[in-house]
Amino acid sequence: MFNHPLIDRYASKEMVEVFSEERKFKTWRELWIALAEGEKMLGLPITDEQIEEMKRAKDILNLDRARELERELKHDVMAHINAYGELCPKAKPIIHLGATSCYVTDNTDIILMRDALGIIKKRMVNLMQTMKEKALEYKELPCLGHTHLQPAQPVTLGKRICLWLNDLVIDFKNVEFVESNIKFRGVKGTTGTQDSFLKLFNGDEEKVKRLDEFVAKKFGFEESFIITGQTYTRKQDFMIAQALVGIASTCHKIGLDIRVLMANREVEEPWGEKQVGSSAMPYKKNPMKSERMCSLARYAMTLLDSFSYTHALQFFERTLDDSAIRRITIPELFMCIDAVLILADNIIGGLKINKKVIEKRLNEELPFIAIEEILMKAVKLGGDRQKLHEKLRRYAYMAYENVIEGKNNNLLELIAEDPEFMLSKEEIIELLKHHRFIGRSASQVEEFIEKEVNPIIEKHKSLLGEREIVRV
């Protein structure tokens, strides 16, 4: 039997439970109970005894019987209506009264995605707190910057972490926006016209609207869609998926950066005492968590196409080709993002910073990076800017040839030996102090955290502290 890796290895039990069969089918039954309660309240001949019978049987999930019925009926909702009805025979005649299958399937999907987004937000807030702490700790630690994946002007490690954190803040705002705009499908009938309910209430539109509102509020939704077909618009699924895929993109970039930094020995992932890096090379410390995070994030990013196609290919009021694929993609996307955020928090929280390696790499490149500083100083002492610029260009290329041949970078010596620069080696070295090149990095970290990060963490501080471990 195939065991899904997202369930068995990567996602949290909390997230897996949201998309479990038990949660799904209990929610179907809760929706049927709410529908019956609303219909009774509005005057339909449904008794308290029938509703109480439904409530007593709600958690008795005779799933084997439902599967048996589905093999006969080839219809999952009808199979579960009958299986539920066998447990509450007095209520059986009024279960699902006036509703279409999407009353339970679509509304349940919305409820589960809403609940799963709550878990994602919790993971994000905790990750932001972890990244904030690391950024502040290393806000003044200079490290080699990179543009085009080539050495560039220094930054600080804390500033670099804030680059990652800035993307996560954007993602969080997108998640909050999507969450605040999720609408319930509600009680809409076969093609969304509510015709069946209008007939049940003898043409009383006000009662139909009240029933829709009653069920929506019962499940914590202030609004349901006014307009639907048989299904709610799959544009809502796409918008949720976009927000989640944004998180995947952010975490993939973080993982990729960390993998490069590990290749340079500047940082190391958290490493278990007995952890094995390679079955063949015992010395290896591979970035296996970052690689796994990138792998899961990449898969999540590929799922966005599925959500856009599912929306685009819905004919008129609905087609059933959205059903099978949504059973797969919705749980998989949420479980992927759950796993990715758990990994990100674990990696960044336990990141080992090799300060000596960072300093060594910076020192190797600083002579090149500091050329403009040296040029300006020499010109201030009376040198000819254009003439010195040409000399620096030639000396830099000479030093670069030394470096690629495995020799030391001798750029400083070449400059110090040239009397036209009027600078001793000691004076040049003074120009190469790391703090001279990091600009406002440290204060940018503080400003960003104060204005962008702290307000989010403070608003959602009740979500802090509950962290999942990486399972493998």
N, C-alpha and C positions, 0 to 999 in steps of 0.2 A: 504494500500500500504506500502511495506517495504521501509524504509528510511535508507540508508547505514550510519552507525555511523561515518565512516571515513569522509564522506562528510558533515554530519549534525553536528558532534560534535568535531572532532579531527584535521583534516587537515586544512591548511589555504585555504582561498578562492583563493589565487594565485595558489596554487598547484592544487586544484580542477579544476580551469579553464583550466589548461594545458591539462587535460584529458577529457574535456567536449566534448559533441557531436559537438557543434558549432566550436570549435577549430579543431577538427578532420576533419570535412567535409569541412571546409574552406581550410584546408591544402590540401585535395584531389584536390580541384578545382585549387589551386595555382600550384600544380604539373601538372595538365592537361594543364594549361596555359603555364607553362614553357616548357613542352614537345612540344606543338604546336609552341611556339616561336623558339625553337631550330630547329625543323623540317623545319620551314619556312626559317630560316636563312641559312640552309644547302641546300635549293633548292626545297623542296617539295611544291606542289601547294596549299598553305594555304595563305589566304589573311589577310591583316591588319584588315579589317572589321570583319572577323571571330574572330580574337584575341581580338579586342576591345569589341565585343559583349560578349565574355566569361568573360572579366574583369568586365564589367558593371553588369553582373549577379552573380559574384563571391560571394557576401555577401548576396544575396537573397536566404536564405536557406529554400527551400520548403521541409522540412523534413517530414511532414505528407504525402506529395505525394510520397516521396522516400520510406517511410514505406509501403504505399499502393502497390507500385510496387514490393517491396521485397516480400510481401505476395504472389504475383502472380508468380514472377520469381524465388523465393527461392535463390536469389543471390544478396548480398548487393551492390557490385560494379556496376553490370549492372543496378540495380535499381537507383543508384545515377547518373550514366551516362545518363540514360533516363530522370530522373527528372531535371538534369542540362540542358540537351538538349532541354527540353520543354521551358526553359527560354531563350535559345539562339539558335533558330532553324537554323540559317545560319551556325553556328559553329558545330551543332550536328554531321554532317557527319565525322568530323575530330577529335572529342574528343576521347582521349585514343588510337590514331592511332598507331598501332604496339605494343601496351603495353599489359601486362598481369595484372591481378588484383593486384598482389604483387607490381606492380609499385607504386600504391597509398597506399596500406595498409602497406607494409614494410617500404617504405621511410617515410611515415608519422610517424610510430612508432619510427623510428630512430630520426626524427626531434623532436618529443615530448619528448623522453627520454633525448636527448641532452639539451633541454630547461629546463626540470625538474632537471637535474643535476646542472644547474646553480643556481637554487633555493636552492638545498641542499648545495652547496658550500657556499652560502650566510649565511645560517643558521649555518654552521660549523664555519665560520670565526667569527661570532658574539659570538658563544658559546666559542670559544677559547679565545676571548677577555675577556669574563665574568670570565672564569676559571683562566686566567692569573691574573686578578685583585684580585681575592680571594686568589690565591696562594701566591702572594706577600704580601697581607695584613696579612696573618697568617703563613708566612714562619718561624717565630720563636716561634710559639705557641706550646709547647710540648703537646703531647697527647699519650695515650696508643696505642702502636702498637699491631698488632695481627698476629700470624701465627697459622694455624690450627683452627682459630676462638678462640684461647686462648690468654690470655695476653702475650705480648712479649716486647722486648726492645722498648722504646719510639721512636716515630718519631715526626714530627711536622704536624699540620693540613695542612699547605701549601705544604709540601712534599707529603702528601697523595693525595691532589688535583692534584698534578703533575703526580701521577701515572695514574689518570684518563685522564689527559690532554695528556700524552704521547701516550696513545692508540688512542686518537682522532687525534693526529698529524699523526700517521701511517695511520689511516683511510683516512685522507685528502689527503695524498700522493697517496693512492690507487685510490681515486676518480679522482684526477688530471691525473694519469696515464691512467685510463680507458677513461676519457673524451678526452684526447689528441690522443687516438688511435681509437676512434669511426670512422667507415667508413660508407659511404652512400651505399645503395644497388645500386642505379643508374638505368640505362636504359638497362635492360638485356633480356627481352623477356620471353617466356613461360618456358623454361628449363634452362635459363641462357646463351644460346648460342648466343643471339642477332640475330638469324636467320631472324626474321621478319623485323628488322631494316636493316639488310644487303640487304634484297630483296627490301625494300622501296628505298634504295639508290643505287640500281643496282650493288650490289657487292662492293661498295666503303667502305672498312673497315675504312679508315681514317675518313670519315664522321660519321660513327657509333661511333667511339671513341670520336670524337669531341662533338657529341650529349650527350654522357654519361658525359663528363667533363663539358659541358655547364650547364646541369641540376644540377649536384652536386655543382658547384660553385654558382649557383643561390640561393641555400639554405645554403650557408656558409660552405660547406665541401670541403676540399682540395683533399680528396681521396674518391673514391668509390671502392668497392671490384672488383678486376679483375675477380675473380672466384665466381660464385654463382650457385645455382640451380634455381628453380623458386623463392625460398626465399633466403635471405642472411643467412649465417650460424647462427644458434641459439646459437652458442658458444659466440657470441658477447653479447647477452642478458644475458647469464650465467655470463660472466665477470662483467657486470654492476651490476647484482644482488649480486655477491660476495662482491663487494665494498660496496654496501648498507647494506648488512647483517652484514658486519664488524662493521658498525656504530651502528646497532641494538645491537650487542654483547657488544660493549663498553658502551652504555647507559644502558643496562640491568645491567652490573656490577656496574656502578655508582649508579643506583637506589637501587640495593640490599645493597650496602654498606651504603647508606643513611638510608635505612629502619632499619638496625641493629643499626646504631648510634642514630636514633630516639628512638628505643626501650630502649637504654641506657640513653636517655634524653640528650645526648651530643649536638645534633643539632636539629633544627626544620625546617620543610618546611615553606615557606611563607604561612601565614594564614590570610584569610579574616576576617574582623571585625564581620560579621554575619555568617561566615562559620559554618556549622554543621558537627561534626565528626562522630556522631552516632545517629540513630533514637531512640535508647534505652538508651544510656549512654551519657548524656550531657557533661560530663567532657572530653570525648575522643578527642585527636588530632591525628588522624590517618595519616600515610604517603600516603595519597590517590593519590597525584600526582606522587610520585615515584612508587607506585604500578601500576598506569595506564601506566606510561612509561615502566615498566617491562612487563606489559601485551601486549602492542602494539609491543614492541621489540621482545618478544617471538613469536608473530604471524608472524612478518616479517622474523624471523630466520627460521620458518617452511617452508616459501615459496621457499627457495633456492633449496630444493629437486625438486620442480615443474620445475624450470628452467633447472636443470640438466637432468631430465627425458625428458623434451621437446626437448632438444638437442639430447639426446641419441636415442630417438625413432623416429627420422625423417628418413623415408626410402628414399634412393636415392636422387632424386631432390626435393622432398617435399611430405608431407602428410598433410591432412587438420586437423588432430587431434591436431595440435598446435594452431589452430585459436581460438577456444572458450576459452581455458585456458589462452592464452595470453591476451585476452580482460579483464580478471579478474585480473591476477597476476601482470601484469606490473603496472596498475594504483594503485592497492592496495599496492604494495611494496613501491612505491614512496610516496604515501599519508601517509603510516605508518611511514616511516623515517622522513618525514616532521613533523608529529605530535610529534614524539619522540624527535626531536631536539628542537622544540618549548618548550616542557615540560622541557627538561634538562636545557635550558637557564633560564627559569623562576625559576626553583627549586634552581639552584646554585646561581643565581643572588640574590635571596631573602632569602638565607639560614641564619637562625638565629643560632649563635654560643653561646652555653651556657658554658662560660669559667669556671665558678665555678664547674660545674658538671664534665667537662673534668679534671680539677685539682684534684677534689676529687677522681675520678676513678684512676687517675695516682698515687696519694698518697697511695691509698689502695694496689696497686700492687708493688710499688717501693721497699719495703723491700725485696721481693722475687727477683726482677730484679737486685737489687744492691748487691746480695750476693757475686758475683765474685769480685766486687770492694772492699767490706769489707774484703774478704779473702786476697786479694793482700796487702791491707794496713796492716793487722795484721801480715802477713809474713814479711813485711818490718820492722816491729817493733821487729822481732825476733821470731815469732811464728813458729810452725811446720806445714807446709802446709798440710800434709796428715791427721794429727790429727785434725786440725781445719776444714778441709773439711768434715770429718765425723761428727764432732759436728754440723756444719752448716746444714748438711743433716738432722740430727735428729731434730734440732730446727725448721727447715723449715716445716717438717711434723707436728710437734707439733702446730706450728702457723696456718698451714693450717686446722688442725682439729678445732681449735678455730674459724676460719673464717666460716667453713661450719656449725658450730653450732650456728652461728649468733653472735659470740663474736668478739671483736676487734683483729686485727692482732698484736700479741705481740712478733713478731720475734725480733724487735730491743731491747726490754727489756731483752729477753733471752740472746742475745749476750752481751749486756752491763753489765749484771750481772755476766758474766763468766770472771774471771780475766785473763784467758789464751789469750783472744783477746786483752787485754791491751788498750781497747777503751771505752771512756765514751759515754753515749747516745748522748751528744751534738756533739762529734766528728763523731759519726755514722750518725747523721742527716745531718751534713755538707757534708758527702759523697753522700747523697741522693738528692742534688740539681738537679733540672730537667735538667738544661742546660748541665750537665755532661754526659748525656746519649743520646743526639740527634745527635751526630756526625756532619757530614757536611750537615745536612738537609737544613739549610737556604741557604748555598752557592750553594748546588745542585739545589735548586729552581731557584736561580738567574742565574746560568750557563745554565740550561735547557731552561729557558725562553729566554735568550739572544741568544742562538745558534739555538734553534729548533722552538720556537714559534714566536718570533718577526719577523723573516724573512718572515714567511707566512702571518702574519697580515699586515706587511708593503707592501708586494706585492699585497695584496688584500684589501687595506684600503678603496677602493671605495665601498666595500660591507658592511662596518661597519655602524651601527646606525639604520638600518631598522629592527625592531623586531616585531614579531607577538605576540599578547596576547594569553593566554590560554583561550579557548572559554567557557569551563565549569570547 
